[in-house]
Amino acid sequence: MATSFHTGAVLYAKNPMLVKAFYERVLSLNVEHVEDDHVVLESPTFQLVILKVPEHIASSIEIENPPKRRTETPIKLAFEVPSISAARAVAHLHGGELFPPEREWTFQGYRVCDGLDPEGNIVQFRQP
């Protein structure tokens, strides 16, 4: 089943369903497809594919609660949200976090705040 999208990202996760719930709720993405090894979330202009990390790799990954920040990756996803404070509340309910308001800043006309998804991936949220 081919779909059309403008831009997208692929994210590997030890627990795709937990990560799906976080991005689905915080970003209001639609669940387009779910299999045992992947999930496809979409908006009219963006597609996020969450792939399950192969078991031989997943067994060496420890996800702490709350998640420990993964700093060894050169990529940070960034998403526009209507409200950083609302995103902060929803993220918390779904295993992630946005950093506190005192860590927000302004960049290119946006209010910006980093946070973590449930597996510790650093994610940036931008409010117009």
Backbone bond lengths (Angstrom), bond angles and torsions (degrees), N, CA, C in turn:
res aa  C-N    CA-C-N  psi(-1)  N-CA   C-N-CA  omega(-1)  CA-C   N-CA-C  phi
1 M - - - 1.441 - - 1.527 108.52 -
2 A 1.308 117.07 108.21 1.460 121.73 179.29 1.515 109.82 -90.18
3 T 1.320 114.89 138.18 1.457 120.39 176.06 1.510 108.10 -124.24
4 S 1.302 116.67 165.05 1.449 122.30 -179.75 1.520 109.29 -106.14
5 F 1.331 116.44 135.49 1.451 120.04 175.83 1.522 108.19 -148.94
6 H 1.327 116.44 159.74 1.456 121.47 -177.92 1.514 111.88 -89.79
7 T 1.298 116.15 -38.67 1.454 121.58 179.62 1.519 108.13 -152.78
8 G 1.316 116.45 162.59 1.450 118.55 -178.36 1.510 112.37 -164.26
9 A 1.312 114.36 178.92 1.456 121.55 178.33 1.513 108.24 -149.24
10 V 1.328 114.97 154.69 1.454 122.25 174.60 1.524 106.35 -118.71
11 L 1.313 116.44 130.03 1.456 122.07 -177.58 1.521 108.15 -127.13
12 Y 1.322 116.50 128.97 1.462 120.95 176.66 1.522 109.17 -88.89
13 A 1.327 116.75 139.97 1.459 120.96 -177.58 1.521 110.39 -142.01
14 K 1.299 115.44 143.38 1.464 121.16 174.31 1.525 109.42 -71.09
15 N 1.340 116.21 -38.33 1.462 122.11 179.13 1.535 108.79 -123.80
16 P 1.331 117.56 84.31 1.473 120.48 -176.09 1.519 114.87 -57.19
17 M 1.334 118.90 -33.74 1.458 120.11 -178.20 1.526 111.82 -70.10
18 L 1.326 117.80 -36.66 1.457 121.55 176.12 1.528 110.27 -66.31
19 V 1.325 116.00 -44.60 1.469 121.17 179.53 1.531 110.01 -67.29
20 K 1.338 117.24 -37.65 1.473 121.84 176.62 1.521 110.50 -57.56
21 A 1.326 116.51 -48.34 1.466 120.50 -177.54 1.529 110.81 -60.47
22 F 1.325 117.14 -40.50 1.466 121.43 179.22 1.526 110.84 -60.61
23 Y 1.340 117.76 -56.44 1.464 120.48 -176.40 1.529 112.02 -69.73
24 E 1.310 117.08 -36.14 1.466 121.01 177.39 1.529 110.60 -59.03
25 R 1.317 117.40 -46.32 1.462 121.67 -175.63 1.524 113.32 -80.51
26 V 1.318 117.22 -45.09 1.473 119.44 -177.09 1.527 110.91 -67.83
27 L 1.338 117.27 -38.48 1.468 120.60 -176.67 1.521 113.43 -101.89
28 S 1.320 118.50 0.84 1.468 122.94 -177.64 1.532 111.73 54.52
29 L 1.329 115.87 44.14 1.467 120.80 177.52 1.522 109.43 -86.10
30 N 1.332 116.10 150.44 1.457 122.04 177.80 1.516 110.03 -88.87
31 V 1.322 116.85 139.72 1.459 121.49 174.15 1.524 107.06 -80.44
32 E 1.334 116.52 115.36 1.456 120.86 -178.19 1.520 112.72 -98.54
33 H 1.343 116.44 -29.24 1.462 119.19 -176.79 1.520 108.97 -161.35
34 V 1.330 116.17 139.75 1.465 121.09 178.47 1.525 108.44 -135.43
35 E 1.314 116.07 129.28 1.476 123.75 172.68 1.520 106.92 -131.50
36 D 1.315 117.40 173.94 1.467 120.44 178.70 1.524 111.92 -62.08
37 D 1.333 117.05 -31.64 1.467 120.45 -173.14 1.530 114.44 -108.09
38 H 1.340 117.91 -1.63 1.467 119.06 178.30 1.525 111.85 -163.26
39 V 1.331 113.18 160.54 1.461 122.50 177.38 1.521 106.88 -135.22
40 V 1.320 116.89 141.96 1.460 121.62 175.16 1.528 107.96 -117.75
41 L 1.342 115.48 121.50 1.459 123.00 175.53 1.514 107.82 -113.19
42 E 1.335 116.97 143.76 1.456 119.66 -177.45 1.517 112.74 -144.27
43 S 1.320 113.42 155.68 1.454 124.10 163.91 1.524 104.06 -124.47
44 P 1.317 119.25 179.44 1.467 119.11 178.38 1.534 113.89 -60.89
45 T 1.329 117.98 -22.37 1.468 119.60 -175.91 1.531 114.63 -124.70
46 F 1.325 118.16 3.73 1.465 120.21 -174.88 1.516 110.77 -145.89
47 Q 1.332 115.42 142.40 1.459 120.84 175.84 1.529 108.85 -127.92
48 L 1.328 116.48 130.10 1.455 122.45 175.61 1.519 107.78 -116.60
49 V 1.329 115.53 119.27 1.456 121.60 176.43 1.523 106.98 -103.51
50 I 1.311 116.52 125.18 1.461 121.97 178.09 1.520 107.03 -109.16
51 L 1.330 115.64 114.87 1.457 121.57 -178.59 1.525 110.42 -103.24
52 K 1.313 116.07 140.35 1.458 120.79 177.10 1.526 109.46 -73.30
53 V 1.321 115.66 130.65 1.461 120.79 176.42 1.529 107.57 -65.36
54 P 1.347 118.04 133.25 1.466 119.68 178.04 1.534 111.08 -55.51
55 E 1.325 116.23 143.52 1.461 121.78 -173.39 1.527 112.92 -56.45
56 H 1.330 118.01 -37.28 1.473 119.41 -178.82 1.534 111.66 -66.21
57 I 1.307 117.35 -21.66 1.471 121.55 174.96 1.531 109.75 -93.37
58 A 1.336 116.39 -42.45 1.467 121.45 -177.58 1.522 111.98 -58.78
59 S 1.317 117.12 -33.01 1.468 119.65 -177.87 1.530 112.31 -64.43
60 S 1.331 117.07 -19.98 1.469 120.30 179.35 1.533 112.60 -96.69
61 I 1.326 117.32 -0.26 1.465 121.99 -179.03 1.520 109.12 -101.65
62 E 1.323 116.16 124.75 1.460 120.49 176.80 1.523 108.44 -108.55
63 I 1.319 116.79 122.75 1.455 122.59 176.94 1.523 107.49 -101.43
64 E 1.323 116.07 117.05 1.458 120.39 -179.50 1.523 110.21 -85.92
65 N 1.327 115.94 164.62 1.451 121.05 177.41 1.528 108.59 -127.99
66 P 1.326 119.70 110.31 1.462 126.75 0.99 1.520 111.23 -68.51
67 P 1.345 115.95 160.30 1.459 119.00 -175.67 1.527 112.46 -64.47
68 K 1.313 115.02 142.37 1.457 121.60 175.67 1.526 108.13 -84.75
69 R 1.315 115.94 137.52 1.460 121.94 -177.67 1.531 110.86 -63.13
70 R 1.339 115.94 127.65 1.463 121.55 175.55 1.527 108.21 -88.11
71 T 1.299 116.13 110.45 1.468 120.17 -175.04 1.518 112.98 -106.14
72 E 1.318 118.33 -2.63 1.459 120.44 -176.16 1.530 113.87 -91.31
73 T 1.308 118.59 12.12 1.455 120.62 179.60 1.534 109.64 -105.86
74 P 1.338 117.80 140.02 1.459 120.10 -178.60 1.524 114.16 -85.15
75 I 1.331 118.18 6.13 1.461 121.31 -175.86 1.526 110.04 -121.88
76 K 1.328 115.18 137.53 1.471 121.58 172.98 1.522 106.47 -129.04
77 L 1.326 117.17 122.08 1.455 120.84 175.72 1.523 108.71 -74.15
78 A 1.337 116.88 145.33 1.463 122.39 178.76 1.527 108.07 -131.24
79 F 1.336 115.56 135.34 1.453 121.28 -177.37 1.517 110.53 -135.27
80 E 1.335 116.05 142.99 1.463 120.63 172.62 1.518 108.31 -84.04
81 V 1.323 115.62 135.48 1.467 122.40 175.94 1.524 107.96 -130.41
82 P 1.336 117.79 151.77 1.459 119.37 179.40 1.528 112.94 -65.76
83 S 1.347 116.18 -31.72 1.459 120.45 -175.59 1.527 110.03 -148.64
84 I 1.318 116.47 121.29 1.464 120.14 176.53 1.522 110.35 -65.59
85 S 1.308 117.68 -40.41 1.471 118.93 -178.67 1.528 110.96 -65.12
86 A 1.327 118.45 -38.50 1.468 120.78 176.52 1.523 110.19 -67.44
87 A 1.326 117.25 -41.45 1.470 120.89 177.78 1.524 110.56 -61.93
88 R 1.320 116.61 -38.33 1.472 121.26 178.41 1.536 110.20 -59.62
89 A 1.318 117.13 -45.79 1.467 121.16 -178.69 1.526 111.55 -65.95
90 V 1.327 117.44 -43.83 1.469 121.32 -179.52 1.527 110.38 -68.30
91 A 1.324 117.49 -41.02 1.470 121.13 178.85 1.520 110.42 -57.75
92 H 1.315 116.62 -43.93 1.459 121.50 -179.29 1.533 111.17 -61.20
93 L 1.326 116.61 -38.29 1.468 120.70 -180.00 1.522 112.84 -69.27
94 H 1.339 117.12 -18.32 1.463 120.90 -174.81 1.519 112.50 -119.35
95 G 1.325 117.12 31.35 1.452 121.63 170.05 1.507 117.07 85.94
96 G 1.322 117.77 3.88 1.459 120.85 178.89 1.509 111.06 -116.69
97 E 1.312 115.66 -166.30 1.459 119.70 176.72 1.520 109.84 -159.21
98 L 1.310 115.10 152.09 1.457 122.30 164.81 1.507 105.77 -109.95
99 F 1.320 116.59 144.00 1.448 119.98 -178.88 1.526 109.34 -64.68
100 P 1.326 118.42 160.13 1.469 121.23 -174.92 1.529 112.39 -64.95
101 P 1.343 116.83 160.23 1.463 121.67 -177.33 1.528 114.12 -52.48
102 E 1.318 117.98 -33.21 1.474 119.24 -179.40 1.527 112.68 -67.51
103 R 1.335 117.72 -10.94 1.471 120.86 177.02 1.533 112.03 -100.56
104 E 1.322 118.17 7.39 1.462 121.76 175.69 1.531 109.54 -78.73
105 W 1.324 116.44 156.91 1.454 121.47 177.20 1.519 109.52 -149.17
106 T 1.314 116.81 173.62 1.460 122.83 179.24 1.517 109.17 -107.71
107 F 1.341 116.10 135.17 1.459 122.04 178.89 1.518 108.36 -148.61
108 Q 1.313 116.81 122.63 1.469 123.73 177.87 1.525 112.74 50.16
109 G 1.307 116.60 42.64 1.453 121.47 176.52 1.518 114.86 82.07
110 Y 1.317 118.05 3.32 1.458 122.50 178.59 1.521 110.44 -107.89
111 R 1.314 115.68 150.12 1.468 122.21 165.05 1.521 104.10 -85.68
112 V 1.334 118.96 129.84 1.462 122.66 -170.47 1.523 110.48 -126.47
113 C 1.338 114.91 142.51 1.460 120.29 175.24 1.528 109.11 -149.82
114 D 1.323 116.16 132.89 1.456 120.90 174.66 1.519 109.45 -87.02
115 G 1.306 114.87 163.39 1.448 121.34 176.67 1.509 109.83 -161.70
116 L 1.319 115.56 -169.67 1.458 122.40 -179.86 1.519 109.58 -128.72
117 D 1.347 115.69 141.53 1.455 118.48 170.72 1.532 107.76 -83.86
118 P 1.331 119.78 179.34 1.460 120.59 -174.43 1.529 115.10 -62.74
119 E 1.329 117.78 -15.76 1.464 120.04 179.41 1.525 112.15 -106.21
120 G 1.338 116.93 9.92 1.456 120.72 174.96 1.513 115.59 90.19
121 N 1.338 118.00 4.03 1.463 120.44 176.33 1.520 108.95 -68.97
122 I 1.318 116.92 132.72 1.460 120.91 179.12 1.521 108.58 -77.10
123 V 1.320 115.60 130.67 1.457 122.98 -178.04 1.529 107.35 -130.97
124 Q 1.331 115.60 142.00 1.462 120.20 178.05 1.522 109.80 -108.89
125 F 1.326 115.94 138.45 1.455 122.06 177.80 1.515 108.31 -120.14
126 R 1.344 115.94 134.78 1.469 122.02 -177.51 1.518 109.88 -124.22
127 Q 1.320 114.49 128.33 1.470 121.74 178.31 1.518 108.53 -108.34
128 P 1.356 116.66 126.11 1.478 117.97 178.65 1.514 112.66 -65.32
